[in-house]
Every structure is written in structure tokens, then in C-alpha cells.
Amino acid sequence: MRKLHRKLRVFFTALSVRTLSIKSTLRHARKEAARLGVTLHVDESDFIDNKHLDCFWYGGPIGAIEYDGWTVSIDVNGDVSLYGEIGGKEIEYRNNENSGAWGKDICSIIKSDRMLCRERQKISITYGVNSWVDCNLIAPDGMVAADSIFYDGVLSTNSVLDNNVLSAFVDLQYYVDLIDRYKTLFTLQEHKNTMGGDPYAVTGAI
């Protein structure tokens, strides 16, 4: 039953995120954070606009969630590239340094995620992407307790229209559940490591 509930929550999250704007999504996230007792770190100015929300356009940190001393950092990682011609303008771009959002000069040519998808299908441009939203769990002592905890079921690498970075902020309950589950596993493992060992060895159990 719990798995079914999770699948339904993921489905409606993915469905709703396509219709929400940056402002309304973050407003809802802040209300949910207050209800859950979560500290949300996210800045509206870090997002380009409502038409450029695919993770293709972003790189590096986009937010963080703090709960009960634990932190989930949310970052966009990977390589992106774009080559071709649109409206008589040559585009040539590559970034594998996770160095932040693309310049507005390119976004003014590729005016939306939908246009990026459309031009790629017309073979007007050669589009390359190996970019994803990544969540890392940081323990109260500052150590990375688990890395590459993907926001499963919502963020997909199959479609330029599915990799909406706002998806990482529409269901904060997901992160609370993740931390609570990990804290339980961590406590059990901590008892096993009283004679030494790695207290974060429970990563694979998430």
C-alpha cells in the first residue's frame, strides 16, 4: 500500500509540475517547508524563467533542504552541448563544469524548452545532454552520508520536457521520509560499528 501511495504521489507530482510557475512552485514549497518543520534554501533568481526549466540549462547547486540536522543538497550535474543553426544564427556551446545557468544570449535564441525539443526533432541543431538533478544526503557532522540519491520517478533523462528542475521542490515530504528512513538505518549501523568501521555503510540500503 505504501508503494502504491508513493507511485501515485510521484505521478501527480510529475503531472502538476508542468503547469506550475517558478513563483507558485516555490511559494507552495515554502508553505510545505513550514508545515513539515523543514528549512528550505532556494532562490527564485537562480532560475532563468518559466520557459527554461529543463536541467539542460542549469549546472551546480539549485537548492537545499535541512531537516533535523541533516541536509539534502540539490544540484544539477553533467555535460551539455548544443551545436547548429537557428534563424540564421550559429550556436556552439559545451559545458561540463556545472558552472551555472546558460547565458541569456543563448536562451534568447532557444526561447523555451519546447523550442529546444522541436528544433532537435527537426535536426536544426545537434543536441547533447548528460545532465541530471542530483540529491546528496549530508549528515549532521558534515559528512556525505549518501550521494546521488535521485528524485526517482519524477525526473527523467528521456525527454527534454520531463527534466523540469522545479520537480525537485514540489514534494518536500519525499526528503523528510528519506532522512527519517536513513536516520533509522544509520542508528542500526552505528550500533554495529561501536568497535570501529564506517557508520555510513548503510548507503546501499536506501
Steps between C-alpha positions, in 0.01 A plus 500: 500500500786735583662434162169575324465826693857595403435423132182708501679791669779484242249486213305807614823684581628444147163599356464821703854631457440568131229752582666680791708812470822569690323743731202276581714187537738664747213665687341158545838351600551763769155430645571128501839562661334694783246222551768228510747692713748505213743781416491561125788674327404606149517830314254588227770699319701179440241390243511654153126530431188285470589395146852379580462244776657191351813393689681537165526875569640471852815394682607489862295559819135602467383448858515309827267361765594481870311274736588383851867583451526321164529673163399397151695703244340530157733549205497469122795298372625373166614612155293697251564604143313678225609548137313615193313788337171659597356800316831560324692509827775251566500340844800323644509428870642237733517497879622216718594705804157534670565873501150639518217593267561569133543856383185690410637556150446131419167492681384790285561284192360176644195665653362202694544135589235417243691685230817310594310174464339609172824618340676182601226292335534708181878438511559874496742444786716224639394465860706315758418460866624293789350720766287412799372630832702338777418482872770437760429420865730671751511383861503737800879462530542635144591170339325393180293209625368406158557650156305487176164448668286567196150638524373176348189485288473875439819601328566308181785518250279394209334828406605860506152583632520258794824623663333796667723627782191614690415134553762493773296745711139389469509209747705581811335212683716275280817641658361480853412132445845442351679655798281320755566169326871564478524609865344168603747305287785716624408434864491124442833507318653726767439229761677249276800730468565568868829315459596699189398511137305730275171623656386607152528151357121481471493706179396206285195438716324822399 
